[in-house]
Amino acid sequence: MSVVPAIHAEKLSKSYRRRVKQAGLLGAFKGVFSSKSVEVPAVRGLDFIIQPGEAVGLIGENGAGKSTTVKMLTGILVPSQGSVTVLGRVPSRERQKLAIEIGVVFGQRPQLLWDIAVRETFTLLKAMYKIPPEIFSTTSAKVVQLLDLEPLLDIPVRQLSLGQRMRCDLAAAFLHAPKIAFLDEPTIGLDVVAKEQARELIRFMNKTFGSTILLTTHDVKDITETCERVILLDKGGLLFDGSLTAFEEKFASERRLIADLEHPLPQEERAGLEALIAQAGGKILHWEPQRLSVAYTDRAALIELNRLLLSKLDVADFTLERVEVEEIVRNIYTNQQRERLA
Protein backbone atom coordinates (compact mmCIF):
# COMPACT_ATOMS: atom_id res chain seq x y z
CA MET A 1 0.00 0.00 0.00
CA SER A 2 1.50 3.30 -1.11
CA VAL A 3 1.97 6.15 1.36
CA VAL A 4 -0.12 9.24 0.68
CA PRO A 5 2.22 12.26 0.39
CA ALA A 6 1.87 14.93 3.02
CA ILE A 7 1.93 17.53 0.24
CA HIS A 8 1.80 17.01 -3.52
CA ALA A 9 1.94 20.02 -5.85
CA GLU A 10 1.80 19.77 -9.63
CA LYS A 11 2.24 22.81 -11.86
CA LEU A 12 0.98 24.90 -8.94
CA SER A 13 0.49 28.51 -10.02
CA LYS A 14 -1.15 31.67 -8.74
CA SER A 15 -1.64 34.99 -10.50
CA TYR A 16 -3.32 38.22 -9.47
CA ARG A 17 -5.10 40.88 -11.51
CA ARG A 18 -3.79 44.39 -10.94
CA ARG A 19 -5.41 47.53 -12.31
CA VAL A 20 -3.17 49.72 -14.45
CA LYS A 21 -3.02 53.28 -13.17
CA GLN A 22 -2.09 56.05 -15.57
CA ALA A 23 0.04 58.97 -14.45
CA GLY A 24 -1.30 62.46 -13.89
CA LEU A 25 -4.69 63.95 -13.16
CA LEU A 26 -6.05 63.04 -16.60
CA GLY A 27 -4.84 59.49 -16.15
CA ALA A 28 -6.57 59.25 -12.79
CA PHE A 29 -9.80 60.56 -14.35
CA LYS A 30 -9.59 58.00 -17.16
CA GLY A 31 -8.98 55.28 -14.60
CA VAL A 32 -12.42 55.87 -13.11
CA PHE A 33 -13.98 54.67 -16.37
CA SER A 34 -11.33 52.16 -17.39
CA SER A 35 -10.95 48.64 -16.01
CA LYS A 36 -7.68 47.89 -17.77
CA SER A 37 -5.61 45.45 -15.75
CA VAL A 38 -2.60 43.17 -16.08
CA GLU A 39 -1.97 39.69 -14.75
CA VAL A 40 0.83 39.46 -12.19
CA PRO A 41 2.20 35.95 -11.57
CA ALA A 42 3.12 35.22 -7.93
CA VAL A 43 3.78 31.48 -8.18
CA ARG A 44 4.79 29.73 -11.40
CA GLY A 45 4.34 26.00 -12.04
CA LEU A 46 5.69 24.49 -8.82
CA ASP A 47 6.21 20.71 -8.78
CA PHE A 48 7.19 19.06 -5.50
CA ILE A 49 6.26 16.23 -3.16
CA ILE A 50 6.79 16.26 0.61
CA GLN A 51 6.51 12.92 2.37
CA PRO A 52 5.08 12.44 5.89
CA GLY A 53 7.60 13.27 8.60
CA GLU A 54 9.87 15.43 6.43
CA ALA A 55 11.10 18.81 7.66
CA VAL A 56 11.43 21.18 4.70
CA GLY A 57 12.61 24.77 4.55
CA LEU A 58 10.95 27.01 1.95
CA ILE A 59 13.23 29.95 1.21
CA GLY A 60 13.38 32.85 -1.20
CA GLU A 61 13.71 36.61 -1.11
CA ASN A 62 10.74 38.92 -0.64
CA GLY A 63 8.28 38.46 -3.50
CA ALA A 64 9.55 34.98 -4.36
CA GLY A 65 6.12 33.44 -3.69
CA LYS A 66 6.68 31.73 -0.32
CA SER A 67 3.66 33.07 1.55
CA THR A 68 1.39 32.69 -1.49
CA THR A 69 2.47 29.05 -1.77
CA VAL A 70 1.73 28.39 1.91
CA LYS A 71 -1.67 30.07 1.59
CA MET A 72 -2.56 27.76 -1.31
CA LEU A 73 -1.39 24.72 0.66
CA THR A 74 -3.59 25.69 3.61
CA GLY A 75 -6.64 26.46 1.46
CA ILE A 76 -6.68 30.22 2.03
CA LEU A 77 -6.05 30.85 -1.68
CA VAL A 78 -7.28 28.89 -4.69
CA PRO A 79 -4.60 28.09 -7.32
CA SER A 80 -4.97 29.79 -10.70
CA GLN A 81 -3.56 26.70 -12.41
CA GLY A 82 -2.22 23.31 -11.45
CA SER A 83 -3.21 21.21 -8.48
CA VAL A 84 -2.26 20.54 -4.89
CA THR A 85 -3.26 17.96 -2.30
CA VAL A 86 -2.44 18.04 1.41
CA LEU A 87 -2.89 14.74 3.28
CA GLY A 88 -4.83 13.59 0.23
CA ARG A 89 -7.26 16.51 0.40
CA VAL A 90 -7.69 19.51 -1.90
CA PRO A 91 -7.10 22.39 0.55
CA SER A 92 -9.41 24.99 -0.99
CA ARG A 93 -12.32 22.51 -1.15
CA GLU A 94 -11.85 20.75 2.20
CA ARG A 95 -10.40 23.53 4.30
CA GLN A 96 -12.45 22.80 7.43
CA LYS A 97 -11.61 19.09 7.48
CA LEU A 98 -7.96 19.84 6.79
CA ALA A 99 -7.79 22.43 9.57
CA ILE A 100 -8.20 19.71 12.22
CA GLU A 101 -5.10 17.91 10.93
CA ILE A 102 -2.70 20.81 10.44
CA GLY A 103 -1.09 23.55 12.51
CA VAL A 104 -0.42 27.00 11.13
CA VAL A 105 1.65 30.01 12.17
CA PHE A 106 1.50 33.16 10.04
CA GLY A 107 4.07 35.63 11.33
CA GLN A 108 2.35 38.45 13.17
CA ARG A 109 -1.21 37.10 12.71
CA PRO A 110 -1.87 35.27 15.98
CA GLN A 111 -4.59 32.65 16.32
CA LEU A 112 -4.88 33.31 20.06
CA LEU A 113 -8.02 34.97 21.41
CA TRP A 114 -7.18 38.55 22.31
CA ASP A 115 -9.10 39.04 25.56
CA ILE A 116 -8.61 35.77 27.44
CA ALA A 117 -5.58 34.32 29.17
CA VAL A 118 -3.19 32.04 27.32
CA ARG A 119 -4.11 29.06 29.51
CA GLU A 120 -7.80 29.48 28.64
CA THR A 121 -6.97 29.65 24.94
CA PHE A 122 -5.07 26.37 25.21
CA THR A 123 -8.06 24.77 26.95
CA LEU A 124 -10.38 26.07 24.24
CA LEU A 125 -8.12 24.67 21.53
CA LYS A 126 -8.15 21.30 23.29
CA ALA A 127 -11.93 21.23 22.95
CA MET A 128 -11.97 22.58 19.37
CA TYR A 129 -9.46 20.02 18.10
CA LYS A 130 -10.85 17.22 20.31
CA ILE A 131 -7.34 16.50 21.50
CA PRO A 132 -7.08 13.22 23.46
CA PRO A 133 -6.05 13.84 27.10
CA GLU A 134 -2.84 11.82 26.77
CA ILE A 135 -1.75 13.86 23.73
CA PHE A 136 -2.69 17.20 25.29
CA SER A 137 -0.89 16.43 28.54
CA THR A 138 2.30 15.70 26.60
CA THR A 139 2.15 18.57 24.12
CA SER A 140 0.97 21.24 26.54
CA ALA A 141 3.64 20.34 29.08
CA LYS A 142 6.32 20.30 26.41
CA VAL A 143 5.42 23.63 24.81
CA VAL A 144 5.26 25.31 28.22
CA GLN A 145 8.64 23.85 29.15
CA LEU A 146 10.51 24.46 25.89
CA LEU A 147 9.11 27.94 25.26
CA ASP A 148 9.24 29.03 28.91
CA LEU A 149 5.54 29.90 28.95
CA GLU A 150 4.68 29.29 32.62
CA PRO A 151 4.90 33.01 33.56
CA LEU A 152 2.59 33.91 30.65
CA LEU A 153 -0.24 31.41 31.05
CA ASP A 154 -2.54 33.61 33.14
CA ILE A 155 -1.94 36.83 31.20
CA PRO A 156 -4.49 38.01 28.58
CA VAL A 157 -3.03 37.82 25.09
CA ARG A 158 -3.51 41.56 24.45
CA GLN A 159 -1.04 42.30 27.27
CA LEU A 160 1.76 40.21 25.75
CA SER A 161 4.66 41.60 23.75
CA LEU A 162 5.20 40.55 20.13
CA GLY A 163 7.83 38.00 21.11
CA GLN A 164 5.63 36.57 23.87
CA ARG A 165 2.65 36.30 21.51
CA MET A 166 4.78 34.54 18.90
CA ARG A 167 5.94 31.96 21.45
CA CYS A 168 2.36 31.33 22.56
CA ASP A 169 1.12 31.17 18.97
CA LEU A 170 3.79 28.61 18.06
CA ALA A 171 2.76 26.57 21.10
CA ALA A 172 -0.90 26.72 20.07
CA ALA A 173 -0.07 25.41 16.59
CA PHE A 174 1.46 22.26 18.07
CA LEU A 175 -0.98 21.44 20.90
CA HIS A 176 -2.93 18.92 18.81
CA ALA A 177 0.24 17.26 17.43
CA PRO A 178 -0.66 18.20 13.84
CA LYS A 179 0.19 15.91 10.96
CA ILE A 180 1.61 18.96 9.16
CA ALA A 181 2.79 22.27 10.61
CA PHE A 182 2.93 25.24 8.23
CA LEU A 183 5.23 27.77 9.87
CA ASP A 184 5.51 31.12 8.08
CA GLU A 185 8.11 33.30 9.87
CA PRO A 186 7.52 31.59 13.25
CA THR A 187 10.54 33.23 14.95
CA ILE A 188 9.84 36.83 13.95
CA GLY A 189 10.15 39.13 16.96
CA LEU A 190 11.98 36.53 19.05
CA ASP A 191 15.34 37.10 20.73
CA VAL A 192 18.27 34.73 20.32
CA VAL A 193 17.31 32.51 23.28
CA ALA A 194 13.63 32.32 22.28
CA LYS A 195 14.57 31.44 18.70
CA GLU A 196 16.58 28.46 19.88
CA GLN A 197 13.68 27.40 22.10
CA ALA A 198 11.35 27.56 19.09
CA ARG A 199 13.76 25.46 17.02
CA GLU A 200 13.96 22.87 19.79
CA LEU A 201 10.16 22.63 19.85
CA ILE A 202 10.02 22.15 16.07
CA ARG A 203 12.63 19.38 16.28
CA PHE A 204 10.75 17.73 19.16
CA MET A 205 7.40 17.67 17.32
CA ASN A 206 9.02 16.38 14.15
CA LYS A 207 10.88 13.57 15.91
CA THR A 208 8.34 12.61 18.61
CA PHE A 209 5.04 12.92 16.77
CA GLY A 210 6.28 12.69 13.18
CA SER A 211 4.79 16.08 12.32
CA THR A 212 5.68 17.14 8.80
CA ILE A 213 7.23 20.60 8.87
CA LEU A 214 7.09 23.25 6.15
CA LEU A 215 9.01 26.27 7.37
CA THR A 216 9.44 29.63 5.65
CA THR A 217 11.75 32.19 7.21
CA HIS A 218 14.33 34.87 6.50
CA ASP A 219 16.46 33.54 9.34
CA VAL A 220 18.30 30.76 7.53
CA LYS A 221 19.53 29.33 10.83
CA ASP A 222 15.92 28.31 11.57
CA ILE A 223 16.16 26.01 8.55
CA THR A 224 19.70 24.70 8.98
CA GLU A 225 18.89 23.64 12.56
CA THR A 226 15.49 22.06 11.94
CA CYS A 227 15.28 20.92 8.30
CA GLU A 228 17.09 18.41 6.13
CA ARG A 229 15.63 19.59 2.83
CA VAL A 230 15.40 22.97 1.13
CA ILE A 231 13.03 24.30 -1.53
CA LEU A 232 14.32 27.56 -3.01
CA LEU A 233 11.95 29.85 -4.90
CA ASP A 234 12.88 32.71 -7.22
CA LYS A 235 10.26 34.99 -8.77
CA GLY A 236 7.61 32.38 -8.06
CA GLY A 237 9.49 29.53 -9.76
CA LEU A 238 11.35 26.55 -8.36
CA LEU A 239 15.10 27.19 -8.37
CA PHE A 240 16.19 24.24 -6.21
CA ASP A 241 14.69 21.28 -4.35
CA GLY A 242 16.93 18.91 -2.46
CA SER A 243 18.89 18.18 0.69
CA LEU A 244 20.87 20.83 2.55
CA THR A 245 24.04 18.97 1.60
CA ALA A 246 23.12 19.03 -2.09
CA PHE A 247 22.21 22.71 -1.76
CA GLU A 248 25.66 23.52 -0.40
CA GLU A 249 27.37 21.46 -3.11
CA LYS A 250 25.38 23.17 -5.88
CA PHE A 251 25.61 26.78 -4.76
CA ALA A 252 28.70 26.97 -2.55
CA SER A 253 31.29 27.30 -5.29
CA GLU A 254 34.00 28.23 -2.78
CA ARG A 255 35.61 26.56 0.21
CA ARG A 256 38.01 28.22 2.61
CA LEU A 257 41.45 27.31 3.85
CA ILE A 258 42.59 29.07 7.03
CA ALA A 259 46.33 29.10 7.77
CA ASP A 260 47.49 30.14 11.24
CA LEU A 261 51.14 31.27 11.13
CA GLU A 262 53.94 30.94 13.65
CA HIS A 263 55.29 34.36 12.67
CA PRO A 264 53.87 37.33 10.72
CA LEU A 265 54.89 37.53 7.07
CA PRO A 266 56.74 40.75 6.24
CA GLN A 267 54.64 43.17 4.19
CA GLU A 268 57.16 43.26 1.34
CA GLU A 269 56.84 39.49 0.80
CA ARG A 270 53.04 39.43 0.58
CA ALA A 271 52.66 40.62 -3.02
CA GLY A 272 54.77 37.80 -4.39
CA LEU A 273 52.90 35.19 -2.35
CA GLU A 274 49.52 36.57 -3.45
CA ALA A 275 50.51 36.00 -7.08
CA LEU A 276 51.58 32.42 -6.35
CA ILE A 277 48.32 31.73 -4.50
CA ALA A 278 46.34 33.00 -7.51
CA GLN A 279 48.34 30.72 -9.81
CA ALA A 280 47.54 27.76 -7.54
CA GLY A 281 43.81 28.42 -7.87
CA GLY A 282 43.24 30.38 -4.69
CA LYS A 283 41.98 33.83 -3.78
CA ILE A 284 42.96 35.67 -0.62
CA LEU A 285 39.90 36.67 1.36
CA HIS A 286 41.52 38.08 4.47
CA TRP A 287 45.06 38.54 5.77
CA GLU A 288 45.89 39.25 9.38
CA PRO A 289 49.47 39.40 10.68
CA GLN A 290 49.39 35.70 11.66
CA ARG A 291 46.31 34.35 9.88
CA LEU A 292 45.57 33.89 6.18
CA SER A 293 42.13 33.03 4.73
CA VAL A 294 42.14 31.66 1.16
CA ALA A 295 39.17 30.63 -1.00
CA TYR A 296 39.43 27.69 -3.39
CA THR A 297 36.98 25.78 -5.58
CA ASP A 298 38.22 22.20 -5.98
CA ARG A 299 40.37 19.52 -4.36
CA ALA A 300 43.24 19.99 -6.80
CA ALA A 301 43.53 23.64 -5.79
CA LEU A 302 43.43 22.67 -2.09
CA ILE A 303 46.34 20.24 -2.52
CA GLU A 304 48.39 22.83 -4.40
CA LEU A 305 47.63 25.56 -1.88
CA ASN A 306 48.64 23.31 1.01
CA ARG A 307 51.95 22.55 -0.67
CA LEU A 308 52.58 26.21 -1.51
CA LEU A 309 51.77 27.62 1.92
CA LEU A 310 53.82 24.99 3.75
CA SER A 311 56.82 25.78 1.55
CA LYS A 312 56.55 29.58 1.88
CA LEU A 313 55.22 30.15 5.40
CA ASP A 314 55.77 28.92 8.96
CA VAL A 315 52.32 27.32 9.29
CA ALA A 316 51.21 26.41 12.81
CA ASP A 317 47.82 24.99 11.81
CA PHE A 318 45.44 24.52 8.86
CA THR A 319 41.64 24.72 9.11
CA LEU A 320 39.14 23.89 6.37
CA GLU A 321 36.00 25.99 6.60
CA ARG A 322 32.78 25.67 4.63
CA VAL A 323 30.66 28.63 3.60
CA GLU A 324 27.59 28.98 5.84
CA VAL A 325 24.20 28.38 4.22
CA GLU A 326 23.12 31.91 5.18
CA GLU A 327 26.01 33.34 3.18
CA ILE A 328 25.22 31.03 0.24
CA VAL A 329 21.61 32.26 0.16
CA ARG A 330 22.74 35.89 0.42
CA ASN A 331 25.14 35.38 -2.51
CA ILE A 332 22.38 33.77 -4.60
CA TYR A 333 20.08 36.74 -4.04
CA THR A 334 22.88 39.23 -4.72
CA ASN A 335 23.86 37.52 -7.98
CA GLN A 336 20.23 37.35 -9.11
CA GLN A 337 19.76 41.05 -8.44
CA ARG A 338 22.88 41.87 -10.44
CA GLU A 339 21.62 39.77 -13.36
CA ARG A 340 18.28 41.58 -13.32
CA LEU A 341 19.97 44.97 -13.33
CA ALA A 342 22.47 44.02 -16.05
Protein Blocks (a to p, Z undefined) as FASTA:
>chain_A
ZZddfbdcehiacddddddddedjklmmmmmmpccdcdddfbghiacdddehiacddedd
ehilpmmmmmmmnomaccfbdcddeehiafklmmmmmmmmpccdehjacfbdfkbcfklm
mmmmmmmnopafklmmmmmmmmmmmnopmlmmmgcfklpcfklmmmmmmmmmmmnopabd
cdehklgoiafklmmmmmmmmmmmmmmnopacddddfblklmmmmpcbdcddeehiafbg
cdfklmmmmmmmbccdddddfbdcdfklmmmmmmmmmmnopacfbdcfkbccdddfbfkl
mmmmmmmmmmmpccfbdcdddddfklmmmmmmmmmmmmmmZZ
